[in-house]
Amino acid sequence: MNTKDALIKYCTRLADNNLILGQRLAEWCSRGPILEEDLAMTNISLDLFGEAESIYEYISTLTDNHLSADDIAFLRSEREYSNTLLVELPNGDFAYTMAKQFLYASFAKLLYTSLLNSNDETLKGLSEKALKEVKYHIRHSSEWLIRFGNGTSESKTRVQNALNDIWKYTDDMFEMDEVDNELISTGIAFDLKDIYTQWNFSVSEILKEAKLTKPSNGLSIKGGYKGIHTEHLGHILTEMQYLQRAHPGAKW
């Protein structure tokens, strides 16, 4: 695989993660447990959409078929998306959403931090901008985990059950293939094994403060970067892509 093709695939993973997680959080709009959280989750979803758009626009400059950012975002089939499985999981209750947001944002922060040293100047710049937003995403979600874990028996049970259910999808974020190997060799991307060590430590520290038990590494479900998804992604795309497919080329 040449570097250009690897870069397109790598950037698509980053953008798809942001787009799908942003879509999930947008589902909370007008449904938050309190007004402040309704606004917070909506704003985080807008952060993610903005990050996704910027990366899709970069991808469109790398492709030879003149696809726009909208084409890439909305006109692919399920198997053409390469987001990690974690971000496509249903929202569940508020504790479930915060647990999922915390685990992914902790990964994204470390990934974007590593990309600040990328040899690709555009990817480096996009990562620098995204990192400012992701730091808030971690603070917001980790504070809720600590509050849940040190709250009532009900809140602690809910967030612990969420972690137990979600954990089997976390290894998927750290999967590597020939795309990563090519970009590592050119200094554009970095080894996710190093990021995993840091992620495991930082997540463990927050869970300890929240008096929550880190789930054991048992069942591990992977496949997102290869286009092998849960049944949930298809339902998201049905809603998300409706306008573009019903009215091709529609503009706001």
C-alpha positions, 0 to 999 in steps of 0.5 A: 500500500502506498503512503497516499492510499494509507493516509486516505484510509487513516484519515477516514477512520478519524473522521468516521469516528467523529461523525458517528459519535457526533450523530449518537450524541446529537440523539440526546438533543432535547432529551438530556437529564437536565438542561445544562447537560442537554446543551453540553452534549449537543455542543460536544456533538457539534465539536465532533461534527466540525472535526469530522468535516475538516478531516473529510475536506482534507480527504477530498483533496487527496482523492482522485475522484473529486468527491466532496466532503459531503459525498464521503460523509453521506454516500457510502455504504455501511461496509465502507465506514471504518469507525471503531465499534465503540462509537456506534453503540446505542446511547443507552441511559445517561451513565452509559453515554458518559462511560462510552464518551469517556473511554473514547475521548481518553483514546482520542486525546492520546491519539491526537497528542501523538499526531502533533508530531506527525510529518503530515502538516495538515494532519498535525494542524487538524489534530492540534485543533481537535485536541483543544476540544477533546480535553473538554470532552474528557473532563466533562465525561470523567467528572460524571463517572466520578460523580456516578461512582461516588453517588447513590447505589443506583448511579454506581450500579448503572455506570458499572454495568455500562462499563462492563457492557462496553469494555469488550469493544475497547480493544477495537480502538487499538487495532492496527494493520498495513495502513498504520504500518505504512504511516508509521514508517513515514513518520505520519502516524504512530504505534497504537500499542504505546497509546494503549499503555497510556490509555489504560493507565489514565482510564484506570486512574479515573475509575479508581477515583470513581471507586469503579471496577475496571472490567477484566479483559475477557471477550474482545469484539473487533472489526470496525476499521475493516468495515465489519460493524454491529447491526447498530451502524446500519440504523444510524446511517439510514437516518443520517443519510436520508436527506442526501440520498432522497435529494442528491446534492441538496444544500442547506 
